[in-house]
């Protein structure tokens, strides 16, 4: 599908989400039946995953940077099993720990991490997770990272409903004063042992959702990072688990790859990224585009950031598309000090 066609579909989904529509589907009923049959077959081939628990990585990172009178930065992760870090055995391997460590090293400040993500969650669980995040008036995060969408596709949630829940979550977090970065729906067509036509259908559905998520998030003042097929090599190298409820588990290296993609956008959202890298680089095909077109472009290249750029014009809202260079996550103070327990069980 061309970028322009994907942009049109994404605009329709986002418009349906904004104005209450719910009938725009990503797959026909016949296709869904075929997909479910393929999923059952693939699960028999590659296994059914591990325990639905993720290591608890909550705590303080970068305590060596502590300065009297300066509070730590506050980071919250929301979403599904990918945000929770399901599938790895050590807290330091989870995306939350990796992002907290990286942000601490980059900002040279301690970072307090809370993770309220729930394995198996769909976008309609974000309302509960946001409630946990902003329930205490004396603890408002500086930045929130949301990773969600894969389970929406596999559970056939209408994309308009999915985007509506995500947009509402971003709006509430921004209203509370937090910056928001969303890692959009990963490309579910990268799972090695899933056969055609499921692979093509899954890729099409997840990319359409990711583009529509981008429109909804940017319109609410958040930023998105395309995960796309970023994790594809990890599934190919270690294809023991199929995507789906509690079974979409990258390896430790896969989580590190995702963290390296998201970290620069987190730093930019907090005003920490070098100013000379904030200007669009034409040689890297960066620039200002209508938000739907920017969303469609980002889906095709993992690690691409989309953020609001200027008010709505005749062609709709505009956005800045950035292809940030992914840097290695600094390995500093990987073990969190025990602080406030998780706001929600990871089971």
Buried (B, 14 or more C-beta within 10 A) or exposed (E): BEBEEBBBBBBBBBBBBBEEBEEBBBBEEEBBEBBEEBBEBBBEEBBEBBEBEBBBBBBBBBBEBEEEEEEBBBBBBBBBBBBBBBBBEEBBBBBBBBBBBBBBBBBEBBBBBBBBBBBBBBBBBBEBBBEBBBEEEEEBBBBBBBBBBBBBBBEBBBBBBBBBBBBBBBBBBBEBEBBBBBBBBBBBBBBBBBEEEBBEBBBBBBBBBBBBBBBBBBBBBBBBBBBBBBBBBBBEEBBBBBBBBBBBBBBBBBBBBBBBBBBBBBBBBBEBBEEEEEEBEEEEEBBEBBBBBBBBBBBBBBBBBBBBBEEEEEEBBBBBBBBBEBEEBBEBBBEBEEEEEBBBEBE
